[in-house]
């Protein structure tokens, strides 16, 4: 998960903090009654113009998929170029407003940058949060804990308004680490703990293999699961288990996976054409169907998983599922042991 940036302050920073409001007391002959006001359940931090920016005619849609770790400056600049100088909104459930000065420095043309920490379902349904997301010209989902995003935002205005941005309003949307995980149709939540590749391959039904689906509705993420910190944390094995479990659940016959390394992002146009920025690579996996052996407390056997590795300088189209400038190879798992047809037997 992405390490939160430190907090900051500045002359242009406006801080709106919502918390517990003291209960009113009625001084009368009747016993004193406590009447606490509702808790809004969110915090908002804004730099720039706090008013809604005028509708920008120059906005264009786009999707940014970032693999966590260090942020990739070029990805945010790409989003800002597509946002027409409007309002850039960051959402998360915990953390700080550290994205505000970072994005403002990269994108001085933006009317405002706002971080909203949406920590409860009440906050996720508030009029303020609904309107700020609805009116955004760019939206970023920060790193953190994706299980809280699924638990706190499902069925709320956050879910419906992010889907509005993804499918109706022509603006860029992106996420990193946990924020990346919830942008695909299928989601690894990590609700009980983060599963390692060795744990998952040895037991594909390990209690840490927690899968969910359909928080946000991105057409480019349909039939797909995203995974971050990919090479750095050796996640190829676990991602293959996710694919096998998705088939077993009956969610998709041949699901796909995009694994993205740290300090790496894919910039995706609405037609699905994606280009790489940063320093690492991305891995595009295609499941062939059901696994040969998939059972609790039994090592996985799964053959013929197709992989296309895209380094910097390469490209991949999410709509047609083919790329250029990369390397195609096949992975096989036998009794939990992962092997590759790539030169030297390299998994990555």
Order of alpha helices (4+ residues) and beta strands (2+ residues): beta-beta-beta-alpha-beta-alpha-beta-alpha-alpha-beta-alpha-alpha-beta-alpha-beta-alpha-beta-beta-alpha-beta-beta-beta-beta-beta-beta-beta-beta-beta-beta
